[in-house]
Amino acid sequence: MKVTEHFDRESEPLISYEIIPPKRGGSADQILGVVEELMPYEPPFIDVTSHSAEVEYKQKDDGTWTRCVKRKRPGTIGLCAAIEARFDIDTVPHILCKGFTREETEDALIELNYLGVENVLAIRGDDNGYEKSISGNRSRNEYAVDLVRQIQDMNEGTYLEDLMDAEPTDFCVGVGGYPETHFEAPNLAWDIMRLKEQVDAGADYIVTQMFFDNEYFFNFVDKCREVGIEVPIVPGLKILKRKRHLRLLPKYFHTEIPEELAAEVDAADPDDVERIGVNWAIRQARELMEAGVPGIHFYIMSSADTVKKVVEPMHEEVA
């Protein structure tokens, strides 16, 4: 089932989750165990992140350095297939511009279509220091809007090659939004117009980057509606559970930690930080639900322990 169909058929906000594939050489059992822990809370769909190749420099025995390029976390497609087969839950694999050619993207989408995966999240991806070389007969998507257009072309039966009697795909396409403005954007208005281009190109819904102040989200939604963006906008939440998150989350995700939350965490015993983060996330989620959001998307990555403390009381209230 498509993500938008899940939203349309439910009267209460849905709660979804985002996980990360295991590192190269790791077992899928641990991350499949995370999904199994979430099953009592009836997740409508699970997002699975994707990662392009990265550059690493390793020192050899003679003291010189060698440049290595590899994907640390392959397996997004296989993990989606395993989750859908084992748990009968829809998955949303992330499809990236960065690090992949349009030809590789088309092949990945064909595989997902064969597997019956109906949803994808189209994003540009982070700059990880590796720029994939492109041969003369290949091409790349520079921005998320280009990727959305490629997926919509396939939904209309148009592939990179001129194929006879090509079967169209039928993907529901999500894209990312930034309530606090993408760090490369000059301002929020400019950023939202780029987002509108993605919606006009065929994106079906938006899921936001994490935030800790709901006012950013409410303002973002208002400004999206003002420019004619009418698709569902799903807030993305992260549970702050370690003191170092006060530094790392703003640094890597360009999100602001509210003064009240930061002060409470900074003054707390380290063993008490998770409780503070859980209580903050519960308050955030309840306020968002009362405002009528279509769903809440939790970034949990590789553990369900903390998020269960947030969703369990909410699940009991709905039940």
Disulfide bonds with the S-S distance in Angstrom:
none
